[in-house]
Amino acid sequence: MITYEEAEQYILGIPGFARKHTLEDTRRLLQKIAGDIGGSKIIHVAGTNGKGSVCAYLRSILMESGRSVGMFISPHLETMRERISFNKELISREEFVRVFERVREALPEASEQHPSFFEFLFLMAMLYFREKEPEYIILETGLGGRLDATNSVEKPELCVITEIGYDHMQYLGDTLAQIAGEKAGIIKEGVPLVFADRGGEASRVLRQRTQEKGILSIAVGKDNISAVNIGNKTIDFSLHTGYYNYVSLFLNTTAVYQVENASLAVCAAGLLAERDARICEETVRRGVERAVWPGRMEEALPGVYLDGAHNEDGIEAFLSSVKNTDCGGRRLLLFGVVSDKRYESMAKRIADAGLFRRAAVTVLESDRSVSYNRLQEVWGQYDQINCSFHESAEEAFRCLLSDREEADIIYIAGSLYLIGQLKALIRRMPDD
């Protein structure tokens, strides 16, 4: 039997020789490898930002309701095993290897029929879930929705679409309407939808699609959320829609953007409750309060926060949370980003916000990273923020730590690659 590391390296190498396939191809492989998952109810989640958080809130609610939950998400922060979990427990290294080998053995011999990186992991997850038989399976799309491998599941119990913004435009389109159209590809006849209503063309596309399908939809917008009270590392708020009303929902986070994500999960749980008596107001409240999702305004050390704000809308949400968090000293930023994002605009938004006295800008351990020279060009034009430039995230972080005074707060934001690197570094630091 191969080792976990060998299985992981094989999967990481897939993009070098495999291509993406049609949904019908994926569906045939899924049937061959995992068969009928039968009793598991599937919740399908798409969107630009907030997908993982909505999945986490939903999982917490379902588990508080006494239900077993399998969850497939992407990307991962530190280990590929994060993508496949059962009741908050990551798939073990041994189980990962076992389902990896089962999937690889079942593949067609022709190399051109080999599934892509994401398709392969999705097939592994579904095989694992068939064996574990969770009562619910939460599937997060990887990219878009219409052509995503997870969309090979033909009859989910419920669909959720989070906030839609500009990201992966080379694949999804140049306008919000085009991007929303791709995300809306998960909408199916007879399957209710909960979606984030930010207005504008994205919401128009989603409303039109639900009307065409003749399905029930619940829109969650700013008018549905009130009495937002930001406390010391907590938020409470009220949610009012045409279907559900909750007063004083309580979140253990300083991330203001999680109010919308939790609200989407609450409304989704409400629809599930119509067919599942175990889900009730008490379990919903408990679920959102106890939910934890790493890398989203996560306090990794006292006064050190990690946030995977990796696109323009994510940066705006991050800056809003920073602004609403008390700081008795200086705010310091560690920032790194990949080159296929609109990083010039992200840098401008951060500089113009005037929230940070200093920024340590770093190259990432990734072929996709923005180069050192390009980072200097982009950030060097802003006089309102004192910038230093670093060849590694560790160097940047240690530089900020050495400069930090007692009341200062360090924020680490940008690529999820960066968040994963810093989580691993912080975990090692006590042994230094």
C-alpha positions as CSV (number, residue, x, y, z in Angstrom):
1,M,0.0,0.0,0.0
2,I,1.2,3.5,-0.8
3,T,1.8,6.1,1.9
4,Y,-0.4,9.2,2.5
5,E,2.3,11.4,1.2
6,E,2.5,9.4,-2.0
7,A,-1.3,9.7,-2.5
8,E,-1.2,13.4,-1.9
9,Q,1.7,13.9,-4.3
10,Y,-0.2,11.9,-7.0
11,I,-3.2,14.1,-6.6
12,L,-1.1,17.3,-6.7
13,G,0.4,16.1,-9.9
14,I,-2.9,15.5,-11.7
15,P,-3.2,19.0,-13.2
16,G,0.0,18.2,-15.2
17,F,-1.7,15.5,-17.3
18,A,-5.5,15.4,-16.8
19,R,-8.2,17.7,-18.0
20,K,-11.6,18.7,-16.8
21,H,-14.5,16.4,-18.0
22,T,-18.2,16.8,-18.7
23,L,-20.7,16.4,-16.0
24,E,-21.9,13.3,-17.7
25,D,-18.4,11.8,-17.6
26,T,-18.2,12.6,-13.9
27,R,-21.7,11.2,-13.3
28,R,-20.8,7.9,-14.9
29,L,-17.6,7.6,-12.8
30,L,-19.5,8.6,-9.7
31,Q,-22.1,5.8,-10.3
32,K,-19.3,3.3,-11.0
33,I,-17.2,4.3,-7.9
34,A,-19.7,5.3,-5.2
35,G,-23.0,4.0,-6.6
36,D,-26.2,5.2,-5.0
37,I,-25.7,7.2,-1.9
38,G,-29.4,6.8,-1.3
39,G,-30.3,7.9,2.2
40,S,-28.1,10.9,2.5
41,K,-29.7,14.3,1.9
42,I,-27.4,16.6,-0.1
43,I,-27.1,20.3,0.4
44,H,-25.3,22.0,-2.5
45,V,-23.5,25.3,-1.8
46,A,-22.1,27.7,-4.5
47,G,-21.1,31.4,-4.5
48,T,-18.0,33.6,-4.6
49,N,-17.3,34.4,-1.0
50,G,-18.7,32.7,2.2
51,K,-19.3,29.2,0.9
52,G,-17.1,27.5,3.4
53,S,-18.5,29.5,6.3
54,V,-22.1,28.7,5.3
55,C,-21.1,25.0,5.1
56,A,-19.6,25.2,8.6
57,Y,-22.7,26.9,10.1
58,L,-25.0,24.4,8.5
59,R,-22.9,21.5,9.7
60,S,-22.9,22.8,13.2
61,I,-26.7,23.3,13.2
62,L,-27.3,19.8,11.8
63,M,-24.9,18.2,14.4
64,E,-26.6,20.2,17.2
65,S,-29.8,18.6,15.9
66,G,-28.4,15.2,16.3
67,R,-27.7,14.5,12.7
68,S,-24.5,13.0,11.1
69,V,-22.9,15.1,8.4
70,G,-20.4,14.5,5.7
71,M,-18.8,17.6,4.2
72,F,-16.7,18.2,1.1
73,I,-15.1,21.6,0.7
74,S,-12.3,23.4,-1.1
75,P,-9.7,24.7,-1.0
76,H,-7.8,23.4,2.1
77,L,-5.5,25.5,4.3
78,E,-2.9,23.0,5.6
79,T,-3.8,19.4,4.6
80,M,-5.7,17.9,1.8
81,R,-7.6,15.9,4.4
82,E,-9.6,19.1,5.3
83,R,-11.6,18.7,2.1
84,I,-13.3,15.5,3.3
85,S,-14.8,15.3,6.8
86,F,-17.4,13.4,8.8
87,N,-18.9,15.1,11.8
88,K,-16.1,17.6,12.1
89,E,-13.5,14.9,12.0
90,L,-11.1,15.0,9.0
91,I,-10.8,11.8,7.0
92,S,-7.9,9.9,8.6
93,R,-4.6,9.4,6.7
94,E,-5.4,5.7,6.4
95,E,-8.9,6.2,5.1
96,F,-7.6,8.8,2.7
97,V,-5.2,6.3,1.2
98,R,-7.8,3.5,1.1
99,V,-10.4,5.6,-0.8
100,F,-7.6,7.0,-3.0
101,E,-6.6,3.6,-4.1
102,R,-10.2,2.5,-4.6
103,V,-10.9,5.5,-6.9
104,R,-7.6,5.0,-8.8
105,E,-8.3,1.3,-9.4
106,A,-11.7,2.1,-10.8
107,L,-10.5,4.6,-13.4
108,P,-10.5,4.0,-17.1
109,E,-7.2,2.9,-18.6
110,A,-7.0,5.7,-21.1
111,S,-5.1,8.7,-19.6
112,E,-7.3,11.2,-21.4
113,Q,-10.2,10.0,-19.3
114,H,-8.4,10.5,-16.0
115,P,-10.5,12.9,-13.8
116,S,-9.1,16.3,-12.9
117,F,-7.7,17.2,-9.5
118,F,-11.0,18.4,-8.1
119,E,-13.0,15.6,-9.7
120,F,-10.7,13.0,-8.2
121,L,-11.1,14.4,-4.7
122,F,-14.9,14.7,-5.2
123,L,-15.0,11.0,-6.2
124,M,-13.0,10.1,-3.1
125,A,-15.3,12.1,-0.9
126,M,-18.5,10.5,-2.3
127,L,-17.0,7.0,-1.9
128,Y,-16.1,7.8,1.7
129,F,-19.6,9.2,2.4
130,R,-21.3,6.1,0.9
131,E,-19.4,4.0,3.4
132,K,-20.0,6.3,6.4
133,E,-23.7,6.8,5.5
134,P,-24.2,10.4,6.9
135,E,-27.7,11.6,7.2
136,Y,-26.7,14.8,5.4
137,I,-23.9,15.6,2.9
138,I,-22.8,19.2,2.4
139,L,-21.1,19.8,-1.0
140,E,-19.2,23.0,-1.7
141,T,-18.6,23.8,-5.4
142,G,-15.0,24.3,-6.4
143,L,-15.4,26.8,-9.2
144,G,-18.7,28.2,-10.6
145,G,-21.5,25.8,-10.4
146,R,-23.0,24.8,-13.8
147,L,-20.0,22.7,-14.8
148,D,-18.6,21.9,-11.4
149,A,-18.1,18.3,-10.6
150,T,-20.4,18.5,-7.6
151,N,-23.2,19.4,-9.9
152,S,-23.2,15.8,-11.1
153,V,-25.5,15.2,-8.2
154,E,-28.8,15.4,-9.8
155,K,-31.3,15.8,-6.9
156,P,-30.0,17.6,-3.8
157,E,-32.3,18.4,-0.9
158,L,-31.5,22.1,-1.0
159,C,-29.3,24.6,-2.7
160,V,-27.6,27.7,-1.3
161,I,-25.8,30.5,-3.2
162,T,-23.7,32.9,-1.2
163,E,-22.5,36.4,-2.2
164,I,-21.5,36.7,-5.8
165,G,-18.5,38.9,-6.9
166,Y,-15.7,39.2,-9.3
167,D,-13.4,36.2,-9.1
168,H,-12.2,33.5,-11.5
169,M,-13.3,35.8,-14.3
170,Q,-11.1,33.9,-16.8
171,Y,-13.5,31.0,-16.4
172,L,-16.8,32.5,-15.3
173,G,-17.2,35.7,-17.3
174,D,-16.5,39.4,-17.1
175,T,-19.8,40.6,-15.6
176,L,-21.7,39.8,-12.4
177,A,-24.6,38.6,-14.6
178,Q,-22.3,36.1,-16.4
179,I,-20.8,34.9,-13.1
180,A,-24.2,34.6,-11.5
181,G,-25.4,32.6,-14.4
182,E,-22.6,30.1,-13.8
183,K,-23.3,29.9,-10.1
184,A,-27.0,29.5,-10.8
185,G,-26.2,26.4,-12.7
186,I,-26.8,24.4,-9.5
187,I,-30.4,25.4,-9.4
188,K,-32.7,22.5,-10.2
189,E,-36.4,22.0,-10.5
190,G,-38.1,21.0,-7.3
191,V,-35.2,22.0,-5.2
192,P,-35.6,25.1,-3.0
193,L,-32.9,27.8,-3.0
194,V,-31.6,30.2,-0.4
195,F,-29.4,33.0,-1.7
196,A,-27.6,36.2,-0.7
197,D,-29.4,39.1,-2.1
198,R,-27.0,42.0,-2.7
199,G,-29.3,43.5,-5.4
200,G,-28.1,44.4,-8.9
201,E,-27.6,42.1,-11.8
202,A,-26.5,39.0,-9.9
203,S,-29.7,39.0,-7.8
204,R,-31.8,39.5,-11.0
205,V,-30.2,36.5,-12.6
206,L,-30.9,34.3,-9.6
207,R,-34.5,35.5,-9.2
208,Q,-35.2,34.9,-12.9
209,R,-33.7,31.4,-12.8
210,T,-35.9,30.5,-9.8
211,Q,-39.0,31.8,-11.6
212,E,-38.1,29.8,-14.7
213,K,-37.7,26.6,-12.5
214,G,-40.8,27.4,-10.5
215,I,-39.1,26.8,-7.2
216,L,-39.3,28.2,-3.7
217,S,-36.5,30.7,-3.0
218,I,-35.5,32.7,0.1
219,A,-33.5,35.9,-0.5
220,V,-31.4,37.1,2.4
221,G,-30.4,40.8,2.1
222,K,-29.4,43.7,4.3
223,D,-33.0,44.6,4.9
224,N,-33.6,41.2,6.5
225,I,-30.8,41.7,9.1
226,S,-31.1,44.2,11.9
227,A,-29.9,45.1,15.4
228,V,-26.3,44.0,14.7
229,N,-24.4,44.4,17.9
230,I,-20.6,43.9,17.8
231,G,-19.2,43.0,21.2
232,N,-15.8,41.8,22.5
233,K,-15.1,39.0,19.9
234,T,-18.9,38.3,19.5
235,I,-21.7,39.5,17.4
236,D,-25.4,39.3,17.9
237,F,-28.2,40.2,15.5
238,S,-31.8,39.7,14.4
239,L,-33.0,38.0,11.2
240,H,-36.4,38.6,9.7
241,T,-37.5,37.1,6.4
242,G,-40.9,36.2,4.9
243,Y,-40.4,32.7,6.3
244,Y,-38.3,32.9,9.5
245,N,-37.8,35.3,12.3
246,Y,-35.0,35.1,14.9
247,V,-34.1,37.6,17.5
248,S,-30.6,37.8,19.0
249,L,-28.7,35.1,17.1
250,F,-25.3,35.0,18.7
251,L,-22.0,34.4,16.8
252,N,-18.5,33.8,18.4
253,T,-16.6,35.9,15.9
254,T,-15.5,39.5,15.1
255,A,-16.1,38.9,11.4
256,V,-19.0,41.2,10.5
257,Y,-19.5,39.4,7.1
258,Q,-20.4,36.2,9.0
259,V,-23.7,37.7,9.9
260,E,-24.9,37.2,6.3
261,N,-23.3,33.7,6.0
262,A,-24.9,32.6,9.3
263,S,-28.3,34.0,8.1
264,L,-28.1,32.0,4.9
265,A,-27.4,28.8,7.0
266,V,-30.3,29.7,9.4
267,C,-32.7,30.0,6.5
268,A,-31.5,26.8,4.9
269,A,-31.9,25.0,8.2
270,G,-35.5,26.4,8.4
271,L,-36.3,24.8,5.0
272,L,-34.7,21.5,6.1
273,A,-36.7,21.7,9.4
274,E,-39.9,21.4,7.3
275,R,-39.0,17.7,6.7
276,D,-36.8,17.1,9.7
277,A,-38.4,17.6,13.1
278,R,-35.0,17.4,14.9
279,I,-34.0,20.8,13.5
280,C,-35.7,23.4,15.7
281,E,-35.1,27.0,16.9
282,E,-33.0,25.8,19.8
283,T,-30.6,23.7,17.7
284,V,-30.3,26.5,15.1
285,R,-29.3,29.0,17.8
286,R,-26.9,26.6,19.4
287,G,-25.4,25.6,16.0
288,V,-24.6,29.1,14.8
289,E,-23.2,30.1,18.2
290,R,-20.9,27.0,18.4
291,A,-19.7,27.0,14.8
292,V,-16.0,27.6,14.1
293,W,-14.4,28.1,10.7
294,P,-10.7,28.5,10.4
295,G,-9.0,31.4,8.5
296,R,-12.0,33.8,8.8
297,M,-11.0,36.5,11.3
298,E,-9.5,33.6,13.3
299,E,-7.5,34.7,16.4
300,A,-4.5,32.3,15.9
301,L,-2.5,34.0,18.7
302,P,-3.5,36.7,21.2
303,G,-3.8,39.8,19.0
304,V,-3.0,38.0,15.8
305,Y,-5.9,37.5,13.3
306,L,-6.0,35.4,10.1
307,D,-8.5,36.2,7.3
308,G,-8.6,34.6,3.9
309,A,-9.8,37.7,2.1
310,H,-8.5,36.7,-1.3
311,N,-10.5,38.9,-3.7
312,E,-11.9,42.4,-3.9
313,D,-15.2,41.7,-2.1
314,G,-13.4,39.6,0.5
315,I,-11.1,42.6,1.2
316,E,-14.0,44.9,1.6
317,A,-15.6,42.5,4.1
318,F,-12.3,42.1,5.9
319,L,-11.8,45.9,6.1
320,S,-15.3,46.3,7.5
321,S,-14.5,43.8,10.3
322,V,-11.2,45.4,11.1
323,K,-12.9,48.8,11.3
324,N,-15.4,47.5,13.8
325,T,-12.8,45.9,16.0
326,D,-11.4,48.0,18.9
327,C,-7.7,48.5,18.8
328,G,-5.8,50.3,21.6
329,G,-2.6,50.5,19.6
330,R,-1.6,50.2,15.9
331,R,-3.0,47.9,13.3
332,L,-0.4,46.0,11.4
333,L,-1.0,44.0,8.2
334,L,0.7,41.0,6.7
335,F,-0.5,40.6,3.1
336,G,0.2,38.2,0.2
337,V,-1.7,37.3,-2.9
338,V,-1.6,35.2,-6.1
339,S,-1.1,36.8,-9.4
340,D,-4.5,35.8,-11.0
341,K,-6.4,38.0,-8.6
342,R,-7.1,41.8,-9.0
343,Y,-4.3,42.5,-6.5
344,E,-3.8,46.1,-7.7
345,S,-7.3,47.0,-6.7
346,M,-7.0,45.0,-3.4
347,A,-3.9,47.0,-2.5
348,K,-5.6,50.3,-3.3
349,R,-8.6,49.5,-1.1
350,I,-6.4,48.6,1.8
351,A,-4.3,51.7,1.5
352,D,-7.3,54.0,1.0
353,A,-9.0,52.5,4.1
354,G,-6.4,54.1,6.3
355,L,-6.7,51.4,9.0
356,F,-3.1,50.1,9.0
357,R,0.0,51.9,10.1
358,R,2.2,49.3,8.5
359,A,2.1,46.5,6.0
360,A,4.5,43.7,5.6
361,V,3.9,42.5,2.0
362,T,5.2,39.0,1.1
363,V,5.9,36.6,-1.7
364,L,4.0,33.3,-1.3
365,E,5.3,29.7,-1.5
366,S,3.4,29.2,-4.7
367,D,4.2,29.4,-8.4
368,R,1.1,31.6,-8.7
369,S,2.5,34.3,-6.3
370,V,2.9,37.9,-7.3
371,S,6.6,38.5,-7.7
372,Y,8.7,40.6,-5.2
373,N,9.4,43.3,-7.8
374,R,5.7,43.6,-8.7
375,L,4.7,43.8,-5.1
376,Q,7.1,46.7,-4.7
377,E,5.7,48.5,-7.8
378,V,2.1,48.1,-6.6
379,W,2.4,48.9,-3.0
380,G,5.2,51.5,-3.3
381,Q,2.9,54.1,-4.8
382,Y,0.9,54.5,-1.6
383,D,2.3,57.1,0.9
384,Q,-0.4,56.5,3.4
385,I,0.9,53.2,4.6
386,N,4.4,52.2,5.6
387,C,5.3,49.1,3.6
388,S,8.1,46.5,3.9
389,F,8.7,43.7,1.4
390,H,9.7,40.1,2.1
391,E,10.7,37.0,0.3
392,S,8.8,34.7,2.7
393,A,5.8,34.8,4.9
394,E,7.8,33.7,7.9
395,E,10.2,36.6,7.5
396,A,7.3,39.0,7.2
397,F,5.6,37.7,10.2
398,R,8.6,37.7,12.4
399,C,9.4,41.2,11.3
400,L,5.9,42.3,12.5
401,L,6.2,40.4,15.7
402,S,9.5,42.1,16.5
403,D,8.0,45.5,15.9
404,R,4.7,44.9,17.7
405,E,3.9,46.7,20.9
406,E,1.6,45.4,23.6
407,A,-1.7,47.0,22.3
408,D,-1.0,46.4,18.6
409,I,-3.0,44.0,16.5
410,I,-1.6,42.0,13.6
411,Y,-3.9,41.0,10.8
412,I,-2.9,38.5,8.2
413,A,-4.9,38.6,5.0
414,G,-4.9,37.7,1.3
415,S,-4.4,34.3,-0.3
416,L,-5.6,31.1,1.4
417,Y,-2.1,29.8,0.6
418,L,-0.8,32.5,3.0
419,I,-3.3,31.6,5.7
420,G,-2.3,28.0,5.5
421,Q,1.4,28.9,5.7
422,L,0.9,31.1,8.7
423,K,-1.3,28.5,10.5
424,A,1.5,26.0,10.1
425,L,4.2,28.4,11.2
426,I,2.3,29.5,14.3
427,R,1.7,25.9,15.3
428,R,5.5,25.3,15.1
429,M,6.6,28.5,16.9
430,P,6.4,27.3,20.5
431,D,9.1,24.7,19.6
432,D,11.4,27.3,18.1
